[in-house]
């Protein structure tokens, strides 16, 4: 894959990267830094992609691993605010916006592994795809998702 093909790939799948950045970073500059770091990690590892999985699965795996790894490295310098980050599109329905904000805030309170699993689930990936990305069994994905859903419900009630 040459540079032009790689840039086309990033452009085509930038939504995946943006979602991960929004979930793992609150401050715009931190999201931009993470986007660049994920892109860099994808570039570094693109030659090792063997087409044994979908390209989106590979991108999710790299993006999540990068977000979690860089979060741990810079944990002491990141400040979180209770405000939902800016979204590209404006929401017309205030009730929907409020529900999305509440869900997003609940998701941010989850542990990194749980956050990654529920993010992939909300993207409508199958249990098998999630298992491939995260590196756990398909059955364990189901178990984890049930536990995560209960945690989210409890966080939304509080």
VENRA-V20496 format. One line per field, one symbol per residue. phi: phi as a letter, one per 20 degrees, with the letter a starting at -180 (. if undefined). psi: psi as a letter, one per 30 degrees, with the letter a starting at -180 (. if undefined). A space follows every 10 residues. Layout:
phi=???
psi=???
This chain:
phi=.effffffff ffdfgfffff fffdceegff ffffgfffgf ffffdffefd mebffffffg ffffffffff fffdgfdedd dfefffdfde efefffffff ffffffffef fgffffffff ffemffgfff gfffncffff gfffffffff gfgfffff
psi=kleeeeeeee eegfeeeeee eeefkekeee eeeeeeeeee eeeegfffkg gflleeeeee eeeeeeeeef eeegeffkkk lgkklklekk kejeeeeeee eeeeeeeffl leeeeeeeee efggkleeee eeeehlleef eeeeeeeeee eeeeefe.
